[in-house]
């Protein structure tokens, strides 16, 4: 497992403890994959293509589309709860 760090917040200069990376599945076979659109322009278009590739080229269990109301705020609790049921989540940061 890799660890990111040191983490320095853009809001202040306090150095934070490194945070371990989230575990990655060895394969997407049988995994429910969440596609999170953060509401930036063209993110949905990008994720449409990713969804097509996942459904046609991988043996995923399901693809779940998630969307934040705005990129400028953290995801609301209902979006995070839906993401929790996914074995992997891909976030679109497109413009």
C-alpha positions as CSV (number, residue, x, y, z in Angstrom):
1,X,0.0,0.0,0.0
2,X,1.3,3.4,-0.9
3,X,0.9,6.5,1.1
4,X,0.6,10.1,-0.1
5,X,2.4,12.7,1.8
6,X,3.4,15.0,3.2
7,X,0.0,16.6,2.7
8,X,-0.1,20.4,2.9
9,X,-3.5,22.0,2.8
10,X,-4.0,24.8,0.4
11,X,-5.9,26.6,3.1
12,X,-3.1,26.7,5.6
13,X,0.6,25.7,6.0
14,X,0.1,22.9,8.6
15,X,1.7,19.7,7.5
16,X,-0.8,16.8,7.9
17,X,-0.1,13.1,8.5
18,X,0.1,11.1,5.3
19,X,-3.1,9.3,4.4
20,X,-2.9,5.7,3.0
21,X,-4.2,5.4,-0.5
22,X,-7.6,3.6,-0.9
23,X,-7.3,-0.1,-1.7
24,X,-7.6,-0.9,-5.4
25,X,-9.3,-4.0,-6.8
26,X,-7.0,-6.3,-8.6
27,X,-9.6,-6.5,-11.4
28,X,-12.9,-4.8,-12.3
29,X,-14.5,-8.2,-13.0
30,X,-17.6,-8.4,-10.8
31,X,-17.1,-5.0,-9.3
32,X,-19.7,-2.2,-9.2
33,X,-18.0,0.9,-10.6
34,X,-19.2,4.4,-9.7
35,X,-18.6,7.2,-12.1
36,X,-18.7,10.5,-10.3
37,X,-19.4,13.7,-12.3
38,X,-18.3,16.7,-10.2
39,X,-20.4,19.0,-12.5
40,X,-17.6,20.5,-14.5
41,X,-18.2,21.2,-18.1
42,X,-17.9,18.1,-20.4
43,X,-17.5,15.7,-17.4
44,X,-20.7,13.9,-18.3
45,X,-19.6,13.5,-21.9
46,X,-16.3,12.0,-20.7
47,X,-18.1,9.6,-18.3
48,X,-20.5,8.5,-21.0
49,X,-17.5,7.2,-23.0
50,X,-15.9,5.6,-19.9
51,X,-19.2,3.9,-19.1
52,X,-19.4,2.5,-22.7
53,X,-15.9,1.2,-22.4
54,X,-16.5,-0.4,-19.0
55,X,-19.8,-2.1,-20.1
56,X,-18.3,-3.4,-23.4
57,X,-14.7,-4.3,-22.5
58,X,-14.9,-5.4,-18.8
59,X,-16.9,-7.9,-16.9
60,X,-18.2,-5.3,-14.4
61,X,-21.2,-6.1,-12.2
62,X,-22.7,-2.7,-12.7
63,X,-21.9,1.0,-13.5
64,X,-23.5,3.6,-11.2
65,X,-23.6,7.2,-12.3
66,X,-23.1,9.8,-9.5
67,X,-23.2,13.5,-9.7
68,X,-22.3,16.4,-7.3
69,X,-24.6,19.4,-7.5
70,X,-21.5,21.7,-7.9
71,X,-17.8,21.2,-8.2
72,X,-17.2,24.0,-5.7
73,X,-18.6,22.1,-2.7
74,X,-18.0,18.7,-1.1
75,X,-20.3,15.9,-2.3
76,X,-23.5,15.7,-0.2
77,X,-24.1,12.7,2.1
78,X,-26.5,11.0,-0.3
79,X,-23.9,11.0,-3.1
80,X,-21.2,9.7,-0.7
81,X,-23.6,7.0,0.5
82,X,-24.2,5.8,-3.0
83,X,-20.4,5.8,-3.7
84,X,-19.9,3.6,-0.7
85,X,-21.7,0.7,-2.3
86,X,-19.2,0.8,-5.2
87,X,-16.1,-1.3,-5.3
88,X,-14.3,1.4,-7.3
89,X,-15.2,5.1,-8.1
90,X,-13.8,7.1,-11.0
91,X,-14.0,10.9,-10.7
92,X,-14.3,13.1,-13.8
93,X,-12.4,16.3,-13.6
94,X,-13.1,17.6,-17.1
95,X,-13.5,21.1,-18.5
